[in-house]
Amino acid sequence: MKFTNANVAKHAAWMMSGAVIQAAAAFATNLVLVRVLLPEDFGRFAIVMANIGLAQSIVSVPIGTVVLRASEEELEQKLSLYAAVNIIQNVTVLVIASSVLLSIQKFDLRAILLLISFISSNWISVQMNLYERRFVYGKLSILETLAHLLGHIFAIVGALSGIGSVVLYGRELVRQISLILGLRYLNGLQSIKLRWLRLEDWKELLKTIHGFWLDGFLESSFGRLVILTVGSLSGEAGAGYFFQAQRLAIIPHQFLQPVTQRLAINYFSHKSSHDKQTKHLAKGLMSLSGILLLAVIIIRLGAPTVIPVVFGDSWRPVIPILIAMLGFVLCATMFNLLKGYCIATKNLKTLIVLGRSGQYLGFLSVATLVSILDYEPSVGLAFGLSLGYLLAAVSLTLKIFSKKEYSLL
């Protein structure tokens, strides 16, 4: 399918509509859960999820991204190879994550539910990306939205029924099962033949995905590093408050992410001219900056009043943490768009050297100061998260538009 402005607008409308519904449903569900569950429940969930995610990031091969970008000829030749690697990585994640959870004494039924959902998502993401190659964004948005809604309904019903924090761990599994059933209904499940991997296959695969793997590893590890650092310095309760603040801070990003990453990768990949790519990137960044600045103002003015009323007085500690995350609100989505541009233009080196290093440098420098100065951990690390994304977005922007002809003005 040719990418015209009309097509892009149509795809963006479908994905934005789905994102709005999903974000609204997540917010409404969270309002119910914070009234039933304790901060420690959310903190434990965040820590377990971070440990599983960290184990996954070590061995995870971003097959979904490779599938989405591959030509038809390449996909026909290598799909069986990608599928075999997917199975191998799932088994490896299962072993590593189970061992880690056992070592920290958090391997229970709840953790098993979350581990199953993580592993199944690797296979499902490949099927979703294969279906996405048909450019059926309308059906895809409806499917993803329904799957999210079913997961949230399970969480609400389960919490009100008194089954406790298990709803946090089972919600994602319900979503994955819904995606499988939906793809089957839409005839979107593709049968893939497997084959044994030879040494030559591994060499070829590593050559293809080493940049994607490193970026995916750094991205996943960063998110897990943040949560694990918060948990180690402020305990499960502090991690719970931080987790809730980040859920609120990420709402604008949830609205815009489908367009700034998935659609952006497809869009920039179809713009053969570097001038056109950078021109549209500049327009996207300028548009995002206005939207996100408005979001920052709304959150800053509304958080002190809204959070105690909506969440309950016991969640007041979330307010200063959320305010410290305003830099994250402003920069996370713009960084996502820059990331999509780098992936589409095969400029992963710039993304990794400047973008990822900026994230880690900003957060770790603040984390070090927090530990030395004995500053409030959750608030201080929220500042670190903001600084990390600010450095990442600014450094990438300056590098991409360093030439005069690609000025943002």
C-alpha positions in Angstrom: 0.0 0.0 0.0 1.3 3.4 -0.9 1.6 5.9 1.9 -0.3 9.0 1.0 -1.3 11.8 3.4 -4.9 10.6 3.3 -3.8 7.0 4.1 -1.6 8.2 7.0 -4.4 10.3 8.4 -6.8 7.4 8.2 -4.4 5.0 9.9 -3.6 7.6 12.5 -7.3 8.2 13.2 -7.9 4.5 13.8 -4.9 4.0 16.0 -5.5 7.2 18.0 -9.1 6.3 18.6 -8.1 2.9 19.9 -5.4 4.5 22.1 -7.9 7.0 23.6 -10.3 4.2 24.5 -7.6 2.0 25.9 -6.1 4.8 28.0 -9.5 5.8 29.3 -10.3 2.2 30.2 -7.0 1.8 32.0 -7.5 5.0 33.9 -11.0 4.0 35.0 -9.9 0.5 36.0 -7.0 2.0 38.0 -9.5 4.1 39.9 -11.2 1.0 41.1 -8.1 -0.9 41.9 -6.5 1.8 44.0 -9.6 1.8 46.2 -9.3 -2.0 46.7 -5.6 -2.8 46.7 -2.7 -1.4 48.7 0.3 0.5 47.5 2.4 -2.5 48.5 0.3 -4.7 46.1 1.2 -2.4 43.2 4.8 -2.2 44.4 5.3 -6.0 44.5 3.6 -6.3 41.1 6.0 -3.7 39.6 9.0 -5.4 41.1 8.0 -8.9 39.8 7.3 -7.4 36.4 10.6 -5.6 36.4 12.5 -8.8 37.2 10.7 -10.8 34.5 11.2 -8.0 32.0 14.9 -7.8 32.8 15.4 -11.5 32.2 13.5 -11.2 29.0 15.5 -8.2 27.8 18.7 -10.2 28.1 17.7 -12.8 25.5 14.8 -11.2 23.7 15.2 -10.9 20.0 12.9 -8.2 18.5 11.4 -10.5 15.9 8.3 -8.4 15.7 10.2 -5.3 14.5 12.2 -7.4 12.0 9.0 -8.9 10.6 7.4 -5.5 10.2 10.3 -4.0 8.3 11.2 -7.1 6.2 10.5 -7.3 2.5 8.1 -10.0 1.2 11.0 -11.9 -0.3 13.1 -11.8 2.9 10.1 -12.8 5.0 9.3 -15.8 2.8 12.9 -17.0 3.2 13.5 -16.3 6.9 10.1 -16.5 8.6 10.7 -20.1 9.7 14.0 -19.1 11.1 12.5 -16.2 13.1 9.8 -18.5 14.5 12.4 -21.0 15.7 14.4 -18.3 17.4 11.2 -17.1 19.1 10.6 -20.5 20.7 14.2 -20.7 21.9 14.1 -17.3 23.5 10.8 -18.1 25.2 12.2 -21.2 26.8 15.3 -19.3 27.9 13.3 -16.5 29.4 11.2 -19.1 31.3 14.3 -20.6 32.9 16.1 -17.3 33.7 13.0 -15.5 35.1 11.9 -18.4 37.2 15.3 -18.7 38.7 15.5 -15.0 39.5 12.0 -15.0 41.1 12.9 -18.0 43.2 16.0 -16.4 44.4 14.1 -13.3 45.6 11.3 -15.4 47.0 8.6 -14.0 44.7 7.9 -17.1 42.7 4.2 -17.8 43.3 1.0 -18.2 41.4 0.8 -14.5 40.7 4.3 -14.4 39.3 3.6 -17.5 37.2 0.5 -15.8 35.6 2.6 -12.8 34.7 5.5 -15.0 33.4 3.1 -16.9 31.1 1.7 -13.7 29.7 5.2 -12.3 29.0 6.2 -15.5 27.2 3.0 -15.7 25.2 3.3 -12.1 24.1 6.5 -12.8 22.2 4.7 -15.2 19.9 1.6 -13.1 19.7 3.6 -10.0 18.7 5.0 -11.8 15.7 1.5 -12.8 14.6 0.2 -9.3 15.2 3.0 -7.8 13.1 2.4 -10.3 10.3 -1.3 -9.2 10.3 -0.2 -5.5 10.5 1.7 -5.9 7.3 -1.7 -6.0 5.5 -2.3 -2.4 6.6 -5.6 -3.3 8.2 -5.3 -0.7 10.9 -9.0 -0.5 11.4 -9.5 -4.1 12.4 -6.2 -4.1 14.3 -7.2 -1.2 16.4 -10.6 -2.7 17.2 -9.0 -6.0 18.1 -6.4 -4.4 20.4 -9.0 -2.2 22.0 -11.3 -5.1 22.7 -8.5 -7.2 24.2 -7.5 -4.3 26.5 -11.1 -3.8 27.6 -11.6 -7.5 28.4 -8.4 -7.5 30.5 -9.6 -4.4 32.4 -13.1 -6.0 32.9 -11.4 -9.0 34.4 -9.4 -6.8 36.8 -12.4 -4.9 38.0 -14.7 -7.9 38.5 -11.9 -9.8 40.1 -10.9 -7.0 42.5 -14.5 -6.4 43.5 -15.0 -10.1 44.0 -12.2 -10.1 46.5 -9.5 -12.2 44.8 -7.0 -9.5 45.6 -3.8 -8.5 43.8 -3.9 -11.5 41.5 -5.9 -9.3 39.1 -2.8 -7.3 38.4 -1.0 -10.4 37.2 -3.9 -12.1 35.4 -5.0 -9.0 33.5 -2.3 -9.2 30.9 -2.8 -12.9 30.4 -6.5 -12.3 29.6 -5.4 -9.7 27.1 -3.1 -12.1 25.3 -5.7 -14.8 25.2 -8.2 -12.3 23.7 -5.7 -11.3 21.0 -5.2 -14.9 20.0 -8.9 -15.6 19.8 -9.4 -12.3 17.9 -6.7 -13.0 15.4 -8.2 -16.5 14.8 -11.7 -14.9 14.2 -10.2 -12.5 11.7 -8.2 -15.3 10.0 -5.1 -13.5 11.1 -3.2 -16.4 12.6 -0.5 -17.6 10.2 0.9 -21.1 10.3 4.7 -21.0 10.4 6.9 -24.0 9.7 9.9 -24.5 12.0 13.3 -25.7 11.1 16.5 -26.5 12.9 18.9 -23.7 13.3 22.4 -24.1 11.9 25.5 -22.2 12.8 25.1 -20.2 9.5 21.5 -19.3 10.6 22.7 -17.9 13.9 25.4 -15.8 12.2 23.0 -14.4 9.6 20.4 -13.7 12.3 22.9 -11.9 14.5 24.0 -9.8 11.6 20.4 -8.8 10.9 19.1 -8.1 14.4 22.2 -7.2 16.6 21.3 -3.5 16.5 17.6 -4.2 17.2 18.5 -6.5 20.0 20.9 -4.0 21.7 18.4 -1.2 21.5 15.6 -3.4 22.8 17.8 -4.7 25.6 18.7 -1.1 26.6 15.1 0.1 26.4 13.7 -2.8 28.5 16.6 -2.8 30.9 16.1 1.0 31.5 12.5 0.6 32.5 13.3 -2.3 34.8 16.3 -0.5 36.3 14.1 2.4 37.3 11.6 0.3 39.1 14.2 -2.0 40.8 16.1 1.1 42.0 13.0 2.6 43.4 12.1 -0.6 45.1 15.5 -1.1 46.6 15.6 2.5 48.0 12.0 3.0 49.1 10.5 -0.5 49.5 7.3 -1.9 48.0 5.2 0.9 49.2 7.4 3.5 47.6 7.6 1.5 44.4 3.8 1.4 44.5 3.5 5.2 44.7 6.1 5.5 41.9 4.3 3.0 39.8 1.0 4.9 40.1 2.7 8.2 39.3 4.2 6.8 36.2 0.9 5.3 35.1 -0.5 8.9 35.2 2.5 10.4 33.6 2.3 8.0 30.7 -1.3 8.8 29.7 -0.4 11.4 27.0 2.2 8.9 25.7 -0.4 6.2 25.5 -2.6 8.4 23.3 0.2 9.2 20.9 2.4 6.1 20.9 0.6 4.1 18.2 1.3 7.0 15.8 4.7 8.0 17.0 6.2 4.6 16.8 4.4 1.9 14.9 2.9 4.1 12.2 6.0 6.3 12.2 8.3 3.4 11.4 6.1 2.4 8.4 5.7 6.0 7.3 9.4 6.9 7.4 10.3 3.6 5.8 8.3 4.5 2.8 9.8 8.0 2.4 12.9 7.3 0.3 14.2 10.9 0.3 16.2 11.9 3.3 14.9 15.5 2.9 11.3 14.3 3.1 12.0 12.1 6.1 13.6 14.9 8.1 11.0 17.4 7.0 8.1 15.2 8.3 10.0 14.4 11.4 10.4 18.2 12.1 6.7 18.7 11.6 5.9 15.8 13.9 8.2 17.1 16.7 6.7 20.6 16.5 3.2 19.3 16.7 4.0 17.0 19.6 5.7 19.8 21.6 2.6 21.9 21.6 0.4 19.0 22.7 2.8 17.8 25.4 3.3 21.2 26.8 -0.4 21.5 27.3 -0.4 18.1 29.0 2.4 19.3 31.4 0.4 22.4 32.4 -2.7 20.4 33.0 -1.0 17.8 35.1 1.0 20.4 37.1 -2.1 22.5 37.9 -4.6 19.6 38.4 -2.6 16.9 40.2 -2.6 18.4 43.7 -6.4 18.7 43.7 -7.5 15.7 41.5 -5.4 12.9 43.0 -6.7 13.0 46.6 -10.2 13.4 45.4 -10.1 10.6 42.7 -7.6 8.2 44.2 -8.2 8.8 47.9 -6.2 10.7 50.5 -3.9 7.7 51.1 -2.4 8.3 47.7 -1.2 11.9 48.3 2.5 10.8 48.1 1.9 10.3 44.4 1.6 14.1 43.8 5.3 15.2 44.2 6.4 12.1 42.3 4.1 12.9 39.4 5.2 16.6 39.3 8.9 15.4 39.3 8.0 13.3 36.2 6.8 16.3 34.1 10.1 16.1 32.1 9.1 12.5 31.3 5.7 13.6 30.2 7.2 16.2 27.9 10.0 14.2 26.3 9.0 10.5 26.3 6.7 10.7 23.3 9.1 12.9 21.3 11.9 10.4 22.0 9.5 7.7 20.7 9.1 9.6 17.4 12.9 10.1 17.1 13.4 6.4 17.8 10.9 5.4 15.1 12.8 7.7 12.7 16.1 6.1 13.6 14.8 2.6 13.2 13.2 3.3 9.8 16.3 5.0 8.5 18.5 2.2 9.8 20.4 4.7 12.0 20.4 2.5 15.2 23.9 3.5 16.1 22.8 7.1 16.7 19.8 5.9 18.7 22.0 3.7 20.9 25.0 6.0 21.3 23.1 9.2 22.0 19.5 8.3 22.9 20.1 5.3 25.2 23.2 6.7 26.8 21.3 9.9 27.6 18.6 7.9 29.3 21.0 6.0 31.5 23.3 8.9 32.2 20.5 11.2 33.3 18.8 8.6 35.5 21.9 7.1 37.1 23.5 10.4 37.9 20.4 11.5 39.8 20.1 8.0 41.5 23.7 8.4 42.7 23.0 11.8 44.2 19.8 10.5 45.8 21.7 7.7 47.5 24.5 10.0 48.7 22.3 12.9 49.9 19.6 10.7 51.4 17.0 12.6 49.4 13.4 11.3 49.2 14.0 8.3 46.8 10.8 8.2 44.9 10.7 11.9 44.1 14.4 12.1 43.4 14.3 9.1 41.0 11.3 10.6 39.3 13.5 13.6 38.5 16.1 11.2 37.3 13.6 9.6 34.9 12.7 13.0 33.6 16.3 14.0 33.1 17.1 10.8 31.3 14.4 11.3 28.7 15.2 15.0 28.3 18.9 14.2 27.5 17.9 11.4 25.2 15.4 13.5 23.2 17.6 16.6 23.0 20.8 14.8 22.0 19.0 12.9 19.2 17.3 16.0 17.9 20.5 18.0 17.8 22.3 15.2 16.0 19.6 14.6 13.4 19.1 18.3 12.6 22.7 19.3 12.9 22.9 20.4 9.3 21.5 23.8 8.4 19.2 22.5 5.7 17.5 20.3 8.2 16.8 23.0 10.7 13.6 22.8 12.8 12.8 26.4 12.0 
